[in-house]
Amino acid sequence: QLQASGGGLVHTGDSLRLSCAVSGRFSDTYGIGWFRQAPGKEREFVAHITWRGVTSYADSLKGRVTISRDNAENTVSLQMISLKPEDTADYYCAAGVGTQEKRYRYWGQGTLVTVSA
């Protein structure tokens, strides 16, 4: 199971840290990724981290988001800085590989981030 949390209402320029609690067993080939879906838009890739800690980011978000993991606590975090209203979205964590949504097999529920102007 994957459980995302940490969303909320913030102001432009604020920072926010999302957390994904990972429980159960996943294939060692799966990492954990974050995706987001804004109202009326398709879900898009945000960041991914492998079990070995190798990270990848959406080009549009590089420099503003950082993904990290705590294997002892079985959590994956997404730190976001300099938030903008266009970052408003439901944020999802998922188990899979790469940047394409179709390569993620297990999904948690979303956590809503709202950035006010």
C-alpha positions as CSV (number, residue, x, y, z in Angstrom):
1,Q,0.0,0.0,0.0
2,L,1.0,3.6,-0.6
3,Q,-0.4,6.4,1.5
4,A,0.3,10.0,0.5
5,S,0.0,12.8,3.0
6,G,1.1,16.4,3.7
7,G,-1.1,18.3,1.3
8,G,-2.8,21.5,2.3
9,L,-3.4,25.1,1.5
10,V,-0.3,27.3,1.2
11,H,0.6,30.6,-0.3
12,T,2.7,31.5,-3.3
13,G,6.4,31.2,-2.4
14,D,5.8,28.7,0.4
15,S,7.4,25.3,0.8
16,L,5.7,22.1,1.5
17,R,6.8,18.5,2.2
18,L,4.7,15.6,1.1
19,S,5.2,12.1,2.4
20,C,4.4,8.7,1.0
21,A,4.2,5.8,3.5
22,V,5.1,2.5,1.8
23,S,3.9,-0.7,3.2
24,G,3.7,-4.2,1.8
25,R,6.1,-5.8,-0.6
26,F,7.0,-4.5,-4.0
27,S,9.3,-5.9,-6.6
28,D,12.9,-4.7,-6.1
29,T,12.7,-3.3,-9.6
30,Y,10.1,-0.7,-8.5
31,G,11.0,2.7,-7.2
32,I,8.6,5.3,-5.9
33,G,7.4,8.2,-8.0
34,W,5.3,11.2,-7.5
35,F,2.7,12.4,-10.0
36,R,0.3,15.3,-9.9
37,Q,-3.0,16.1,-11.6
38,A,-4.3,19.6,-11.8
39,P,-8.0,20.3,-12.3
40,G,-8.9,19.6,-15.9
41,K,-5.5,18.4,-16.8
42,E,-3.9,15.0,-17.3
43,R,-1.8,13.5,-14.6
44,E,1.9,14.3,-15.0
45,F,5.2,13.0,-13.7
46,V,6.9,14.9,-10.9
47,A,9.8,12.9,-9.6
48,H,11.0,9.3,-9.1
49,I,13.5,7.6,-6.8
50,T,14.9,4.1,-7.0
51,W,15.5,1.8,-4.1
52,R,19.2,2.7,-4.4
53,G,18.4,6.4,-4.2
54,V,18.8,7.4,-7.9
55,T,16.5,10.3,-8.6
56,S,14.9,11.8,-11.7
57,Y,12.7,14.9,-12.1
58,A,10.4,16.5,-14.5
59,D,12.4,19.1,-16.4
60,S,9.8,21.8,-15.6
61,L,10.2,21.2,-11.8
62,K,13.9,20.7,-11.5
63,G,15.3,23.0,-8.8
64,R,12.0,23.3,-7.0
65,V,11.3,19.7,-5.9
66,T,13.5,17.2,-4.2
67,I,12.6,13.6,-3.7
68,S,14.1,11.5,-0.9
69,R,13.6,8.3,0.8
70,D,14.0,6.8,4.3
71,N,14.3,3.1,3.9
72,A,14.2,2.5,7.7
73,E,10.9,4.3,7.9
74,N,9.6,3.1,4.5
75,T,8.7,6.6,3.5
76,V,9.4,8.7,0.4
77,S,9.2,12.5,0.7
78,L,8.7,15.2,-1.9
79,Q,10.0,18.6,-0.8
80,M,8.6,21.5,-2.8
81,I,9.8,25.1,-2.6
82,S,8.8,28.4,-4.2
83,L,5.3,27.1,-4.8
84,K,3.1,28.7,-7.4
85,P,-0.6,28.6,-8.0
86,E,0.0,26.4,-11.0
87,D,1.4,23.8,-8.6
88,T,-2.2,23.3,-7.3
89,A,-3.0,19.7,-7.9
90,D,-3.7,16.3,-6.4
91,Y,-0.3,14.7,-5.7
92,Y,0.0,10.9,-5.9
93,C,2.7,8.5,-5.0
94,A,3.1,5.3,-6.9
95,A,5.3,2.3,-7.2
96,G,6.9,1.8,-10.6
97,V,9.7,2.9,-12.9
98,G,10.5,5.8,-15.2
99,T,8.4,8.8,-16.0
100,Q,5.4,7.3,-17.7
101,E,2.2,6.8,-15.8
102,K,1.6,3.4,-17.5
103,R,4.7,2.0,-15.9
104,Y,3.4,2.4,-12.4
105,R,1.4,-0.5,-11.1
106,Y,0.5,0.5,-7.6
107,W,-1.0,3.9,-6.7
108,G,-1.9,5.6,-3.5
109,Q,-4.7,8.1,-3.0
110,G,-3.9,11.7,-3.7
111,T,-3.2,14.4,-1.3
112,L,-4.4,17.9,-2.4
113,V,-2.1,20.8,-2.6
114,T,-3.6,24.2,-3.1
115,V,-1.4,27.2,-3.7
116,S,-3.1,30.5,-3.3
117,A,-2.0,33.6,-5.2
